[in-house]
Structure formats: structure tokens, C-alpha cells
Amino acid sequence: MILTAAKTPDEYIACHRAGSWQRVYAEALRAVVHESAPQLEERLKWGHLVYFNAADEPVLLIRIEPQRLLFGFWQGQRLRHIEPQLRPGGKYQMATLELREGTVLDRAEMLQLVAEAAELGWDQG
């Protein structure tokens, strides 16, 4: 876990160097989440951005690290039909997309991934 002095999601983004590839990707993914699933509540939790559904269940995360950025989904193993590069791991049905500098993302695919993730409840897994 990478700890920061940030206390809010905006501060979390701001504490990373402006123009760095990680910050650019995080800002883009954050915009995708807000557009595709505005019903999710954004919080700074466990040292990174976590998005929660109305049942207060974590749905997805954005975590900036020195050499990579993680875009993770608590029910991500059920989303591999959209993004086969989601790597399973951890508890629940977690799967994570590991992004490195130069990773190409398809915006429409990310919008679909987030929208479907927001619809998956834990009781369905």
C-alpha cells in the first residue's frame, strides 16, 4: 500500500506529479467512472480511490503506484468477457487491470467495464 497525506479523492490525485503518466491515466479513469457510473460513491480508502455502490460494497479501485497503476474490480473475474487482461487475484472475485506507461486503453471498453461492474452485486457472485 502506498500511503499519502491525502484526505480526499481530489487530494489523492493532486499529490501525484502533474503530467505524470500515472496521474493522466488516473484522471482519465476517474472521469470514466464518473460518466459511466455516477451512482457510485467515490472515497479515499485503504490509501487509494475506491468506489462504493448503494449497498456500501466496494465496486472498483484506482491505485497509483510508482511503476504502475491498478484499476481493480471486486467482481472483476465476472468481467473478463469485456477485458481478458483483467488478472484474477485476491478475495471475492477480484481482478485487476495492471497499467504501465504506454498502455493503450479503449475508452468505450472502459465505460462498459465500469457500467457492468456497477451493476454486479456481491449477492450475485
Backbone torsions as a table, in degrees:
resi	resn	phi	psi	omega
1	MET	NA	134.5	177.1
2	ILE	-99.8	114.2	-179.4
3	LEU	-93.1	143.8	177.8
4	THR	-129.2	171.1	175.6
5	ALA	-83.9	-0.7	-177.1
6	ALA	-61.7	144.6	177.3
7	LYS	-119.1	-11.0	-179.7
8	THR	-135.9	162.4	175.6
9	PRO	-57.6	-40.2	178.5
10	ASP	-62.4	-41.3	178.5
11	GLU	-66.0	-35.4	178.4
12	TYR	-59.7	-47.0	178.5
13	ILE	-65.5	-44.5	-176.0
14	ALA	-65.9	-24.9	-177.5
15	CYS	-77.7	-5.8	176.0
16	HIS	-99.2	143.9	-172.3
17	ARG	-55.4	126.1	178.0
18	ALA	-58.1	133.5	178.7
19	GLY	86.0	-10.4	177.2
20	SER	-66.3	150.1	-176.9
21	TRP	-61.5	-35.2	179.8
22	GLN	-63.9	-43.4	180.0
23	ARG	-66.9	-41.4	179.0
24	VAL	-60.1	-47.0	179.2
25	TYR	-64.4	-43.9	-179.7
26	ALA	-61.1	-42.9	178.4
27	GLU	-63.2	-41.0	179.6
28	ALA	-66.1	-44.0	179.9
29	LEU	-67.6	-37.7	177.0
30	ARG	-61.2	-42.0	177.7
31	ALA	-64.1	-39.3	177.2
32	VAL	-61.2	-44.6	179.9
33	VAL	-62.3	-47.2	-178.9
34	HIS	-62.8	-35.3	179.9
35	GLU	-76.4	-45.1	-172.5
36	SER	-82.5	-29.0	-177.0
37	ALA	-142.5	65.3	-176.9
38	PRO	-63.5	-15.7	179.2
39	GLN	-74.0	-16.2	179.3
40	LEU	-74.1	141.0	178.2
41	GLU	-93.0	125.0	179.7
42	GLU	-89.2	129.2	177.4
43	ARG	-137.1	156.7	168.2
44	LEU	-92.9	112.8	-175.3
45	LYS	-144.6	140.6	178.8
46	TRP	56.9	27.8	176.0
47	GLY	84.1	10.6	179.0
48	HIS	-155.3	-179.7	-179.9
49	LEU	-79.7	129.6	177.2
50	VAL	-130.8	138.8	-178.0
51	TYR	-114.2	129.5	-174.5
52	PHE	-115.0	146.7	176.1
53	ASN	-87.2	-178.2	-177.0
54	ALA	-65.1	-23.7	177.7
55	ALA	-84.9	8.3	-179.8
56	ASP	64.1	30.8	176.0
57	GLU	-98.7	136.1	175.6
58	PRO	-67.7	136.6	-177.4
59	VAL	-108.5	-48.6	-177.3
60	LEU	-153.0	166.3	-179.7
61	LEU	-140.2	156.5	170.6
62	ILE	-128.1	118.6	-178.4
63	ARG	-128.3	120.3	178.0
64	ILE	-89.8	128.7	176.1
65	GLU	-125.6	166.1	-176.2
66	PRO	-58.0	-37.3	-175.6
67	GLN	-114.0	-1.9	-177.7
68	ARG	-157.6	170.9	173.5
69	LEU	-129.9	134.7	179.2
70	LEU	-107.2	132.9	175.1
71	PHE	-119.7	99.3	-170.7
72	GLY	-114.2	153.2	-176.7
73	PHE	-132.8	127.2	-179.3
74	TRP	-62.7	-31.2	176.7
75	GLN	-110.1	29.4	-172.2
76	GLY	-62.9	-28.5	178.6
77	GLN	-63.6	-22.5	178.6
78	ARG	-86.9	2.7	-178.3
79	LEU	-114.5	5.7	-175.4
80	ARG	-66.8	-17.1	174.7
81	HIS	-67.3	-23.9	177.2
82	ILE	-87.7	-46.3	-176.5
83	GLU	-133.3	94.5	-177.7
84	PRO	-63.4	-17.0	179.7
85	GLN	-80.7	-1.5	173.5
86	LEU	-62.9	123.2	-176.4
87	ARG	-97.5	118.5	179.1
88	PRO	-64.7	148.1	176.4
89	GLY	167.3	152.1	177.3
90	GLY	87.1	-170.2	-177.8
91	LYS	-77.8	171.4	178.0
92	TYR	62.3	-132.3	174.7
93	GLN	-121.5	40.7	-175.9
94	MET	-59.3	141.1	170.2
95	ALA	-149.8	145.5	-172.4
96	THR	-131.4	140.0	172.6
97	LEU	-97.6	117.4	-179.8
98	GLU	-93.9	119.1	-177.8
99	LEU	-107.0	138.2	176.3
100	ARG	-123.4	165.3	178.5
101	GLU	-54.5	129.8	179.1
102	GLY	92.4	-6.5	176.8
103	THR	-59.6	131.9	179.1
104	VAL	-94.4	127.9	178.2
105	LEU	-114.5	140.8	175.1
106	ASP	-94.6	115.6	-175.1
107	ARG	-58.3	-45.1	-179.2
108	ALA	-61.6	-39.1	178.7
109	GLU	-66.3	-40.9	179.2
110	MET	-66.1	-39.2	176.8
111	LEU	-61.0	-43.8	179.4
112	GLN	-66.0	-41.8	179.6
113	LEU	-59.2	-48.0	-179.7
114	VAL	-66.1	-44.4	-179.0
115	ALA	-60.2	-45.6	180.0
116	GLU	-69.3	-37.4	177.7
117	ALA	-60.6	-39.9	-178.8
118	ALA	-66.2	-24.8	-179.5
119	GLU	-85.8	-16.9	-177.2
120	LEU	-82.6	118.9	174.1
121	GLY	-93.2	156.1	-179.1
122	TRP	-64.9	-28.8	-179.7
123	ASP	-67.9	-16.3	179.3
124	GLN	-87.2	-11.5	-175.1
125	GLY	-98.1	NA	NA
